[in-house]
């Protein structure tokens, strides 16, 4: 009897140990998968080189202190056979605003410059692509169907990764204005211009972009963003006073050609740090910012899924729209990424054309091949996405 009891105890002990080992192994596997996924966020999609790309470089070439840091990012140059004006297009200043990222990518892959130079930075805040916004339960990526398969795009965060810039101050003091902002705005690239070479990572990225604008003699900066659907500053071109003629002419043409609302919003003269104010004040360039709506950003929404990012459909937005609470047109079709990218590309194309017509230097810039508003709406984004090269 005693022996039988001891055998039962031994079996129970062994069984308990085996269960503990299985649980531990499962936890180790789970932690390893989580770590692998988290570290994988540091590597976002490579941008295929369109035939119009003449060379590539890094942002750190304009500010060497960025070299090797999480803030360094790829810069694409599309140069014409004839000299002329230079235009810079920025995507990913806020990586949770995907239409700007995708539109900048399509510029790299499709645009052809005949005269002048087009510079494109699709992932302006590279650090902020390396994680998703805490507490928002957003997906880490989204996928677009193409003519050759599927292309994944990273869906990042509005702010620089705190791993790369920590801690946030209680109050962020903007340089050089001295304006006071919420502490976490120290990691907001669109509150950091014209930048600070001795500041945190985000301010250094802003400083590098400002140096690029100066050294390349850039005449026009187009910064592509998205906004909340309940934010009145949406479907607009935010313009400083020096760029008012440019933006007004572009806005009238865009409303006529797209049959869509395009609002003009003045760049606040006493609100510092944003591209349209910081770059306009610190350089000779005209800097404007375009906003489309993003259904994955506002709060009266259901689950934030990849489908919501791409298709833009949500029953709660439909209800809000029926009660007049949204500042963008919202039908049963939702607000798909395809439509938002079509707006960004149409806006960039029109701003470049009007800028060339208004050039005071006598120089011009001629950019062809930008997918049109009608074509993107008809054929979809995927029709214009190139298949990634195996090697560059």
Secondary structure as UniProt FT lines:
FT   HELIX           2..40
FT   TURN            41..42
FT   TURN            51..52
FT   STRAND          55..58
FT   HELIX           59..61
FT   HELIX           64..66
FT   TURN            67..68
FT   TURN            70..71
FT   STRAND          74..79
FT   STRAND          82..90
FT   TURN            95..96
FT   HELIX           98..110
FT   STRAND          112..121
FT   TURN            122..123
FT   HELIX           126..130
FT   TURN            134..135
FT   STRAND          141..145
FT   STRAND          150..154
FT   TURN            162..164
FT   STRAND          171..173
FT   TURN            175..177
FT   STRAND          180..182
FT   HELIX           183..187
FT   HELIX           189..191
FT   TURN            193..194
FT   TURN            197..198
FT   HELIX           201..215
FT   TURN            216..217
FT   STRAND          220..227
FT   TURN            229..230
FT   STRAND          236..239
FT   HELIX           241..243
FT   HELIX           244..258
FT   STRAND          263..266
FT   TURN            269..270
FT   HELIX           275..282
FT   STRAND          286..293
FT   TURN            295..297
FT   HELIX           306..311
FT   HELIX           315..322
FT   TURN            323..324
FT   TURN            332..333
FT   HELIX           337..358
FT   STRAND          366..368
FT   HELIX           373..379
FT   HELIX           381..384
//
